[in-house]
Amino acid sequence: MMKKYSLLIGLLCAGANLFAQDWTVKRNRILTPWAEQVKADKPLPDYPRPQMVRSKWMNLNGLWQYNIQPASLQGKPAAFEGPILVPFAVESALSGVERKVGKDSVLWYERNFTVPADFKKHNVLLHFGAVDWDCTVFVNGQEIGNHKGGYTAFSFDITSALKKSGSQTVTVRVWDPSDEGPQPRGKQVVKPHGIWYTPVTGIWQTVWIEAVAPTYISNIKQTPDIDKKKLVVSTEVKSSQDGDQVRITAFKDNQKIAEQTVPVNSEGALNIDNPVLWSPSNPVLYDLKFAVLRKGKIIDTVASYFAMRKISMGKDNNGIQRMLLNNEFVFQYGPLDQGWWPDGLYTAPTDEALKFDIVQTKEMGFNMIRKHVKLEPARWYRYCDELGLLVWQDMPSGDLGNSWEPDPGSYGRASDKQRTDASDKIYRAEWNEIMQQFHHFPSIVVWVPFNEAWGQYKTKDITEWTMRNDPSRLVNSASGGNFEPVGHIMDLHHYPDPSMPRPDLFGADRILVLGEFGGLGLPLEGHTWQEKDNWGYQSYRNSQELYKRYAELMQRIPHLIEKGLSAAVYTQTTDVEIETNGLLTYDRKQFKIPAAQLKAVHQPLYQTKLVTLAKQ
């Protein structure tokens, strides 16, 4: 009997090796240029947490084993079906699987790893950048923890579950109901159509382990105050002892400019003399270092960075509220950025690809991005910080079903979603995690809790809570409606031509923005998700026609800026699935309008003479 059992185990192990050899990118649809650069042994190898860097870490991306089984079955599957390339969602071409899961099934993952020798005498943390949606983690058969939420990072201390030496096994169980559940899920739907896209289930950001001291920094938070020329900083330190301290040091061009030592788990403030202010035209970043001290000895360190930047509101000389950057009016103009990929879905194929969209957005003459009902990996925001792109960050939508009123001057059609207590808790928990985890990034200047009434509920309560949670940023309560007199911004959606909320009705109390417009479509043969029945708000036959119409839209905006418009968002950066209203094709291989041509037509929008602020 034992010989038969050993033979079975041997066959399963041999099968796993064969599965690894069989992995390949699925080629049923278009791919980006970076798909060919994805390597099964080293996908997305870059350090995943640029806002809090340590030296001892190991990437666990690569080939894992997977199994999809009925949700009714209890326990880990007896065998796995084959390889899946992590961190690409199981529905994606780059996963090598390209299968849907759904609410009636669960997705299992497993892989082995060996803890590096230099991790000895350290605690080991297992990190997940993001897993959609309900994730339970096991190490060497021991359940370590559970996390619910598809857009935020989480980690577990797995030290006690590790074997003293040799191979370790991590197993992951994921359940994701997509649009058949109340959880935030953005534009994912079981049956994609129109502006709704393919589901994303499971691991879609980097998995990694990190070595930390028994007492270690678990979180840092910094908020600039340019008016007082200081940086307010706080840290969270795990397993600290009485008398432990944190030393915080700021650097500019490798020169120390400020330092303070404070008790652990407390707030400090660094004085930043003659601060160089961050802006799209001058995205200056400072370096920041943290060290935990015990009786003068360093026991943990992390590296970070910050920027001196302020976002606020103030009136112009006509009494209209304006969006201010560093106490000055800067018109914000950017694309609606969905962050989808034909080969990786939620996940860019490579780090170069992740950066590409940001670089091209800057090259096209935009200074802002509205990240639409999706979050990105931390490296994406770091690139925005480095390159100088302002970011409006949406909360991913979910639990839809209420009515939308797109006209801020009308009454009768709008309704709140009547969420269950469970749905309310899910929303608040994930939005709170998002605001806490992404607070660091100076490029983020606006939080957007709701979009076009999608699952919108308790608007006043949610908006005021968001404002209390982060008073350092502006809050756009409901981009495109439903409209309630709360938050800093009144945001109209109007397709295809630009428009704005009436300044005489709304401008005295709120910043006026055009949160979506445009959507001009141009399907390019050989670069579409499907061969026919593609969609745009208006469609054109060639690039020349498209540019002519786009330029007409741009010519109307300076007048709106003079009247009170502070920002506008054009739909959209790229095509996405059957939507063909991007400035780039979905595969990123074709610009529909040359970047230089777009940049030239955008420059008149940034004329400072268009707006004069009221004297303080």
Number of C-alpha atoms within 10 A of each C-alpha: 6 7 8 9 10 11 12 12 12 12 12 14 12 12 16 19 13 13 18 19 12 11 18 17 19 16 12 10 13 18 24 20 13 16 19 11 11 15 16 22 13 15 22 24 17 13 16 21 16 17 22 19 16 16 12 14 20 19 18 23 22 23 26 24 22 24 19 20 16 13 15 9 10 8 9 16 15 6 12 19 14 20 27 27 30 27 30 32 29 28 21 27 26 31 26 24 21 19 15 17 24 22 15 12 18 22 24 24 24 21 18 15 12 13 20 13 8 10 17 11 11 15 17 24 17 22 20 22 22 25 28 27 23 19 22 17 21 18 22 16 13 15 15 19 14 16 20 21 24 27 26 25 21 17 19 16 17 19 15 12 16 18 14 11 10 10 13 17 16 20 22 20 21 25 23 28 22 25 21 13 14 20 28 28 26 25 21 19 19 18 10 14 13 13 14 17 20 21 28 30 29 28 27 27 28 27 22 19 22 20 24 23 16 15 18 20 25 12 16 20 18 22 22 21 19 20 12 10 16 18 21 15 17 20 22 17 21 15 10 17 11 8 10 19 22 26 18 23 18 23 18 15 9 9 9 12 16 18 18 15 17 18 16 22 18 13 14 19 21 19 17 20 12 8 17 17 16 23 23 21 10 12 20 20 19 18 18 21 17 23 20 26 20 17 9 9 10 14 17 19 21 19 17 19 20 23 27 24 24 22 17 20 20 20 23 18 11 16 16 24 26 31 27 20 21 18 16 17 22 21 23 24 24 28 26 24 25 23 20 19 25 26 29 24 24 25 27 28 27 19 16 11 18 19 18 15 18 23 16 15 21 21 15 21 19 25 23 28 28 28 22 21 22 21 23 20 21 21 18 18 25 20 19 24 24 18 21 23 27 25 23 24 26 25 25 25 25 24 23 19 15 16 18 21 18 20 17 18 11 10 9 8 12 18 16 18 17 16 18 11 9 10 18 16 13 16 24 14 13 20 22 13 16 19 17 16 18 17 19 22 22 31 28 24 21 22 23 24 23 26 25 20 26 22 24 29 18 12 21 14 11 20 23 14 14 24 19 10 13 15 11 18 19 23 23 29 32 28 24 25 23 27 24 13 13 19 22 23 27 28 29 26 25 18 15 17 18 23 21 23 22 15 20 11 11 19 22 18 21 24 29 29 29 24 28 26 23 25 27 25 25 26 28 17 10 11 21 22 23 15 12 10 9 19 22 21 15 15 17 16 11 14 15 12 12 19 19 10 15 19 14 13 16 18 15 14 21 17 12 21 22 14 19 29 28 25 24 28 24 26 27 26 26 27 32 28 25 23 28 28 29 27 28 25 26 29 24 22 12 14 14 21 17 15 17 12 13 19 16 11 17 18 12 14 22 17 12 12 7 17 20 14 18 13 7 5
